């Protein structure tokens, strides 16, 4: 979680574990995505549940060297 906090420029709060819930939750979600256990769409859905912006998630994935899921770049013709 420290690495995610560093990428987001967030200081982790050490005094109470529940204060870092969103950060811990997104750290686990990003790890699940990295292991191909969830899709990019699911990752973004989870991020929205804890008020993380999808652009922030994309930036974190980029900094971690994790490629975007193919479905993220699919365009359907009108």
C-alpha positions in Angstrom: 0.0 0.0 0.0 2.9 2.3 0.6 3.8 2.1 -3.1 0.3 3.0 -4.2 0.2 5.9 -1.7 3.5 7.1 -3.0 2.2 7.0 -6.6 -0.9 9.0 -5.6 1.2 11.4 -3.5 -0.9 10.5 -0.4 0.5 10.2 3.1 -0.5 6.9 4.8 -2.1 7.3 8.2 -0.5 4.9 10.6 -2.6 5.7 13.7 -5.8 3.8 12.7 -6.1 1.0 10.0 -9.6 2.0 8.9 -8.4 5.5 7.8 -6.6 3.9 4.9 -9.5 1.7 3.8 -9.9 3.2 0.3 -6.1 3.1 -0.3 -5.9 -0.5 0.9 -9.0 -1.5 -1.1 -7.6 0.0 -4.3 -4.2 -1.6 -3.7 -5.8 -5.0 -3.5 -8.0 -4.2 -6.6 -5.0 -3.1 -8.6 -3.1 -6.3 -7.6 -6.1 -8.4 -8.7 -6.1 -6.6 -12.0 -2.4 -7.1 -12.4 -2.9 -10.9 -11.8 -5.7 -10.9 -14.4 -8.3 -11.9 -11.8 -10.5 -8.9 -12.6 -11.1 -6.8 -15.8 -10.2 -3.2 -16.3 -13.9 -2.5 -16.3 -14.3 -4.1 -12.9 -11.2 -2.2 -11.6 -12.8 1.1 -12.6 -16.1 0.1 -11.0 -14.4 -0.7 -7.8 -12.5 2.6 -7.9 -15.8 4.5 -8.2 -17.1 2.7 -5.2 -14.4 4.3 -3.0 -14.3 7.7 -4.9 -11.1 7.1 -6.9 -11.1 8.8 -10.3 -10.5 6.5 -13.3 -7.8 8.9 -14.6 -5.9 8.4 -11.3 -6.2 4.6 -11.7 -4.8 4.9 -15.3 -1.9 7.0 -14.0 -1.1 4.5 -11.2 -1.3 1.6 -13.7 1.0 3.5 -16.1 3.5 4.3 -13.3 3.5 0.6 -12.2 4.1 -0.5 -15.7 0.8 -2.4 -15.9 -0.8 -2.4 -19.4 -4.4 -1.4 -19.8 -6.8 -4.2 -20.5 -7.7 -4.6 -24.2 -11.4 -3.8 -23.5 -10.4 -0.3 -22.4 -9.3 0.5 -25.9 -12.2 -1.0 -27.9 -14.3 1.4 -29.9 -17.7 0.4 -31.4 -18.7 2.1 -34.6 -21.8 4.2 -34.5 
